[in-house]
Amino acid sequence: MVVAQESEGTASRVAVVGAGIVGVCCALYLQRDGRQVTLIDRQEPGQGTSYGNAAIISGTGVMPVATPGILADVPGMLMNPQGPLAIRWQYLPRLAPWLFRFVAASKPARVEEISKALAALLAEARPAFKTLLDAAGAPDMIVQRGLLTTSTTEAGLKSIEKKRQLLERHGIAVERLTIEEARQMEPGLSRDLTGVHHYPNNAHTIQNYRLVTLLAEDFVRNGGRLQRGNVVGYDIGRAGPRAVKLEDGTALDCDAVVLAAGAWSKEAGRALGATQPLDTEIGYHLTLPDPALQLRRPIASAEGAFICTPLEDGLRIGGTVELGKLGMAPNWERLRILRQNAARILPDLNFEGASRWQGFRPSMPDSLPVIGPSPSLPNTYFAFGHGHLGLTFGAVTGRIIADLAAGRAPTVDATPFRADRF
């Protein structure tokens, strides 16, 4: 590992709260600057939401969730609890302020601003990962084989063509294929599709959980400290946090804190000034150990809002958006729908022995993560709210946080992601 010299006057001991992909990458980039870093989580690295994602390193992630016309879709979200975008009724009163901002972010001019900011992150996402994976001796954990998005209805096909215009404005390649062209690439695809689009710049990791654990092992190998525990508070002085307090009474001394606790960041960061409108998307996946199909690349569904990703240990089917309370009990009926929709585009799938998972994604109403300093405390930095793109933007977020902590100008303008934008 190449370690840069520490900048004069910067904090040397940093506590990173959260050991998912974002927290691990923050820890590694801070470590590369010569910091003494402690990575804190109540679980082992990667065992939260990073365990259950769709394993995609997006090459197209410039489209916010809220787009023009989303307001007309809200009643359907409420009426169809099994739809690709749904809202738990009982959570609606608490969610209302978030939904107001969500709809406000769907205005055409705002969508363009958000897309521009996401495109800037996207351009640096893969290079930032390459730095860390090369250092860890694991460059083959991410492969670029593209992604196919299927449509089973004319409405789904039209929605993809509409999004295509925005993607191409940001220089993202999109190729419309015939069904036979798509089946030459992936013979397991159904013949009864209305359309298929190819996104050649998309990549994926061959195993998302192993990716996080490999990076965490490299962090420890280079002197980093892992600390299991539930964060309950902080000792805060005039210069910012001086210690992180754990539930068992342990106090971990530090000169700076990075909050990267995903969906738990608001709860874990109130004393640090984390008052942003962060809420929760409940996500689900199925993992098929013997899918009976050997996909080379991920296959997505335009209508079902899910992705089927080939992993080294099977096939991951993950996705859909369900807005609900952090810690809410799973609605496993959504997995029945997910299985049914996956079989429509890949009819020969074998679901025998499939394992299921539910997790909580940290969601901001404008689809932009929070990356930058706390508005109220010195030596305190936020790195949360990445929604569906935590894996994609994990490494570039870590690099931005390390740059800001060292007083360097990041290669990506962090202004659109500032914590006080609301």
C-alpha positions in Angstrom: 0.0 0.0 0.0 1.2 3.5 -0.9 0.7 5.9 2.0 0.6 9.6 1.5 2.1 11.9 4.1 -0.4 13.3 6.6 -1.2 17.0 6.1 -0.1 19.3 8.9 -2.8 20.1 11.4 -5.2 17.3 10.3 -6.8 14.8 12.6 -4.6 11.6 12.9 -7.1 9.3 14.7 -10.3 8.8 12.8 -13.3 6.7 13.9 -15.5 5.5 11.0 -19.0 4.5 12.2 -20.4 1.8 9.8 -18.6 -1.1 8.2 -20.6 -1.6 5.0 -19.0 -0.9 1.6 -19.1 2.9 2.1 -17.5 2.8 5.6 -14.8 0.3 4.6 -13.9 2.4 1.6 -13.8 5.6 3.7 -11.5 3.8 6.2 -9.1 2.6 3.4 -8.8 6.0 1.8 -8.2 7.7 5.1 -5.6 5.0 6.0 -3.8 5.8 2.7 -3.4 9.3 4.0 -1.6 8.0 7.1 -4.5 8.2 9.5 -4.9 5.8 12.4 -8.4 4.5 11.6 -10.9 2.5 13.7 -13.9 1.0 11.9 -16.9 0.5 14.2 -20.0 -1.6 13.6 -22.3 -3.8 15.6 -21.8 -6.5 13.0 -18.8 -7.8 11.0 -17.9 -5.8 7.9 -20.4 -6.2 5.1 -23.1 -8.0 7.0 -25.7 -5.3 6.7 -27.1 -3.9 3.5 -23.8 -4.6 1.7 -24.5 -8.3 2.1 -27.8 -8.2 0.2 -27.4 -5.8 -2.7 -27.7 -6.7 -6.4 -23.9 -6.7 -6.8 -24.0 -4.0 -9.6 -21.3 -1.5 -10.2 -23.6 0.8 -12.3 -22.5 2.4 -15.5 -25.9 4.1 -15.9 -26.7 5.4 -12.4 -27.6 8.9 -13.3 -31.4 8.6 -13.1 -33.0 9.7 -9.8 -35.8 7.6 -8.5 -38.2 10.6 -8.6 -38.8 11.7 -12.3 -41.4 13.9 -13.9 -44.8 12.5 -13.4 -44.0 10.6 -10.2 -46.8 12.3 -8.3 -49.4 10.5 -10.5 -47.8 7.2 -9.4 -48.1 7.8 -5.7 -51.7 6.5 -5.4 -50.7 3.3 -7.1 -47.8 2.9 -4.7 -50.3 3.0 -1.9 -52.9 0.7 -3.5 -50.5 -2.0 -4.7 -48.3 -3.3 -1.8 -46.7 -5.8 -4.2 -45.7 -3.3 -6.9 -42.1 -2.5 -7.8 -42.5 0.8 -6.0 -44.7 0.6 -2.9 -45.4 2.4 0.4 -46.4 0.7 3.7 -49.7 2.4 4.6 -49.0 2.5 8.3 -45.8 4.5 7.7 -47.4 7.1 5.5 -47.9 9.9 8.2 -44.2 9.8 9.2 -43.1 9.5 5.6 -45.2 12.5 4.3 -42.4 15.2 4.7 -40.0 12.9 2.9 -42.5 12.3 0.1 -43.1 16.0 -0.3 -39.3 16.5 -0.9 -39.3 13.4 -3.1 -42.0 14.8 -5.4 -40.3 18.3 -5.4 -37.1 16.6 -6.7 -39.0 15.2 -9.7 -39.3 18.6 -11.5 -37.5 18.5 -14.9 -34.9 21.2 -14.0 -34.1 19.5 -10.7 -33.8 16.1 -12.4 -31.2 17.5 -14.7 -29.2 18.9 -11.8 -29.4 15.6 -9.9 -28.4 13.6 -13.0 -25.4 15.9 -13.6 -24.2 15.4 -10.0 -24.7 11.6 -10.2 -22.8 11.5 -13.5 -19.8 13.2 -12.0 -19.7 10.5 -9.2 -20.2 7.8 -11.8 -17.2 8.9 -13.8 -14.9 8.3 -10.9 -16.6 5.3 -9.3 -14.7 2.5 -11.2 -11.2 4.2 -11.0 -11.7 4.7 -7.2 -12.5 1.0 -6.8 -9.5 0.0 -9.0 -7.1 1.8 -6.6 -8.4 -0.2 -3.6 -8.8 -3.5 -5.3 -5.3 -3.4 -6.9 -3.8 -2.6 -3.5 -5.8 -5.5 -1.9 -4.6 -7.9 -4.6 -8.1 -8.5 -5.8 -8.5 -6.7 -9.2 -10.7 -9.4 -10.6 -13.5 -8.9 -8.1 -15.2 -6.5 -10.5 -15.9 -7.5 -14.2 -17.4 -5.4 -17.0 -19.7 -7.5 -19.2 -22.5 -5.0 -19.6 -26.2 -5.3 -18.6 -29.4 -6.2 -20.5 -32.7 -4.5 -19.6 -35.7 -6.4 -20.7 -39.3 -5.2 -21.4 -42.3 -7.4 -21.4 -44.9 -4.7 -22.2 -45.1 -1.8 -24.6 -45.3 0.6 -21.6 -42.0 -0.8 -20.2 -40.4 -0.4 -23.6 -41.5 3.2 -23.8 -40.2 4.0 -20.3 -36.7 2.7 -21.3 -36.7 4.7 -24.5 -37.6 7.8 -22.5 -34.8 7.3 -20.0 -32.4 6.6 -22.8 -32.5 10.2 -23.8 -31.3 11.3 -20.4 -28.5 8.7 -20.4 -27.3 9.6 -23.8 -27.1 13.3 -22.8 -24.6 12.2 -20.2 -22.6 10.2 -22.7 -23.8 6.8 -21.5 -24.0 4.2 -24.3 -27.3 2.4 -24.9 -28.0 -0.1 -27.6 -31.4 -1.4 -28.5 -31.3 -5.0 -29.5 -33.6 -7.4 -31.3 -34.8 -10.3 -29.3 -32.6 -12.7 -31.3 -29.6 -10.5 -30.8 -30.2 -10.4 -27.1 -30.7 -14.2 -27.0 -27.4 -14.7 -28.8 -25.8 -12.9 -25.8 -28.0 -14.7 -23.2 -29.7 -17.8 -24.6 -31.9 -18.2 -21.5 -33.9 -15.1 -22.2 -37.6 -15.5 -23.0 -38.7 -15.2 -26.7 -41.8 -13.3 -25.5 -40.2 -10.0 -24.7 -41.2 -6.7 -26.3 -37.7 -5.3 -26.2 -34.1 -5.5 -24.9 -31.6 -2.7 -24.3 -27.9 -3.3 -23.8 -25.7 -1.1 -21.5 -22.1 -2.0 -22.3 -20.5 0.1 -19.6 -22.2 -1.6 -16.7 -20.1 -3.8 -14.4 -20.8 -6.1 -11.5 -18.8 -7.8 -8.7 -18.6 -11.6 -8.8 -19.5 -11.6 -5.1 -20.6 -8.5 -3.2 -20.1 -9.7 0.4 -16.6 -11.2 -0.4 -15.7 -7.8 -2.0 -16.3 -6.0 1.3 -14.6 -8.6 3.4 -11.5 -8.6 1.1 -11.2 -4.8 1.4 -11.8 -5.0 5.2 -9.0 -7.6 5.5 -6.7 -5.3 3.6 -7.6 -2.5 6.0 -6.6 -4.6 9.0 -3.5 -6.0 7.3 -2.3 -2.4 6.9 -2.8 -1.5 10.6 -6.5 -0.7 10.8 -8.6 -1.6 13.8 -12.0 -3.3 13.7 -14.3 -2.7 16.7 -17.6 -4.5 17.2 -20.1 -2.5 19.2 -23.3 -0.4 19.1 -22.6 3.3 19.1 -24.7 5.2 21.7 -23.0 8.6 21.8 -19.9 10.8 21.5 -17.7 12.9 23.7 -17.6 16.2 21.9 -15.2 19.0 22.6 -14.6 22.4 21.1 -12.6 20.9 18.2 -15.2 18.2 17.5 -15.6 14.6 18.6 -13.0 13.3 21.1 -14.4 9.8 21.6 -17.0 7.4 20.3 -19.1 5.8 23.1 -20.3 2.2 22.8 -23.2 0.5 24.5 -20.9 -1.7 26.6 -19.2 1.3 28.1 -16.2 1.4 25.8 -14.9 4.9 24.8 -12.8 5.0 21.6 -10.6 8.1 21.5 -10.5 9.9 18.2 -9.8 13.3 16.6 -12.4 13.0 13.9 -15.5 10.9 13.0 -16.9 9.7 9.7 -20.6 8.6 9.9 -21.2 5.9 7.3 -23.9 3.9 9.0 -26.3 3.6 6.0 -29.9 3.5 7.0 -28.9 3.9 10.7 -27.0 7.1 10.1 -29.7 9.4 11.3 -30.2 7.4 14.5 -26.4 7.1 15.1 -25.6 10.6 14.2 -28.1 12.9 15.8 -25.4 14.2 18.2 -23.2 14.9 15.2 -25.8 17.1 13.5 -27.2 14.4 11.2 -30.7 15.9 10.7 -31.0 15.3 7.0 -34.3 13.8 5.6 -32.9 10.3 5.5 -35.5 7.5 5.3 -35.6 3.8 4.5 -36.2 1.6 1.5 -36.9 -2.0 2.4 -35.1 -4.2 -0.1 -35.3 -7.9 -0.8 -33.4 -10.6 -2.7 -33.4 -14.2 -3.6 -30.1 -16.1 -4.2 -30.4 -19.3 -6.3 -27.5 -21.7 -5.6 -28.2 -23.7 -8.8 -30.1 -21.5 -11.2 -29.8 -23.9 -14.2 -28.8 -20.9 -16.3 -25.2 -19.6 -16.8 -25.7 -15.9 -17.3 -22.6 -13.9 -18.3 -24.1 -10.5 -17.4 -26.8 -9.0 -15.2 -30.4 -9.0 -16.6 -32.8 -6.3 -15.5 -36.5 -5.9 -15.7 -38.0 -2.5 -16.9 -41.4 -3.3 -15.3 -40.4 -5.2 -12.2 -37.5 -3.0 -11.0 -35.2 -5.9 -10.2 -31.9 -7.3 -11.5 -30.7 -10.9 -11.9 -26.9 -10.9 -11.3 -24.6 -13.9 -11.8 -22.4 -14.5 -8.8 -19.6 -17.0 -8.1 -22.0 -18.8 -5.8 -25.2 -18.6 -7.7 -27.7 -16.1 -9.1 -28.9 -13.0 -7.2 -32.3 -11.7 -7.9 -32.7 -8.4 -6.1 -34.6 -5.1 -6.2 -37.9 -3.4 -5.9 -38.5 -0.4 -3.7 -40.7 -0.5 -0.6 -40.8 2.6 1.6 -41.2 1.8 5.2 -39.9 2.1 8.8 -36.3 1.1 9.7 -36.5 -2.4 11.3 -40.0 -3.1 9.9 -40.9 -6.8 9.5 -40.5 -8.2 6.1 -43.3 -8.7 3.6 -42.2 -12.0 2.1 -45.1 -11.9 -0.4 -42.9 -9.5 -2.4 -40.5 -12.3 -3.0 -43.2 -14.4 -4.5 -43.9 -11.6 -7.0 -40.1 -11.2 -7.6 -39.8 -14.9 -8.4 -42.8 -14.8 -10.7 -41.6 -11.8 -12.6 -38.0 -13.2 -12.9 -39.5 -16.4 -14.4 -41.2 -14.3 -17.1 -37.9 -13.1 -18.5 -35.8 -16.2 -17.7 -38.3 -19.1 -17.9 -35.8 -21.9 -17.3 -34.7 -20.7 -13.9 -34.4 -23.2 -11.1 -35.5 -21.8 -7.8 -34.8 -24.9 -5.7 -32.8 -24.1 -2.6 -33.2 -20.4 -3.0 -32.3 -18.3 0.1 -34.1 -15.1 0.9 -33.0 -11.8 2.5 -34.5 -8.5 3.6 -32.5 -5.3 4.3 -32.8 -1.5 4.6 -31.4 1.0 2.1 -30.6 4.5 3.2 -32.7 6.7 0.9 -32.6 10.5 0.4 -35.6 12.1 -1.3 -33.5 13.7 -4.1 -31.5 10.4 -4.8 -28.2 12.2 -3.9 -26.1 10.8 -1.1 -24.8 13.0 1.8 -21.1 13.4 1.4 -19.2 16.1 3.3 -18.6 17.8 6.6 -21.2 18.1 9.3 -22.8 21.6 9.3 -22.5 21.9 13.0 -19.3 20.1 14.2 -15.7 20.4 13.1 -13.7 17.2 12.2 -17.0 15.4 11.5 -17.9 14.0 8.1 -21.0 12.3 6.6 -21.1 9.5 4.0 -24.6 8.0 3.8 -27.8 8.1 1.9 -26.7 6.3 -1.3 -30.0 4.4 -1.9 -29.5 1.8 -4.6 -26.0 2.9 -5.5 -24.0 2.3 -2.2 -21.9 -0.4 -3.8 -21.3 1.7 -7.0 -20.4 4.9 -5.2 -18.6 3.3 -2.1 -15.0 3.8 -3.3 -15.4 7.3 -4.8 -17.2 8.4 -1.6 -14.3 7.2 0.5 -11.9 9.1 -1.7 -13.9 12.3 -1.4 -14.1 12.0 2.4 -10.3 11.5 2.6 -9.7 14.5 0.4 -12.0 16.7 2.5 -10.5 15.5 5.7 -7.0 16.4 4.4 -8.1 19.8 3.1 -7.7 18.8 -0.5 -10.1 19.7 -3.3 -11.8 16.4 -4.3 -11.7 15.4 -8.0 -15.5 15.3 -7.8 -17.3 18.6 -6.8 -18.9 17.6 -3.5 -21.2 20.7 -3.4 -24.3 18.9 -4.6 -24.0 16.3 -1.8 -23.5 18.8 1.1 -25.3 17.9 4.3 -27.0 21.3 4.6 -28.7 21.3 1.1 -32.2 20.9 2.6 
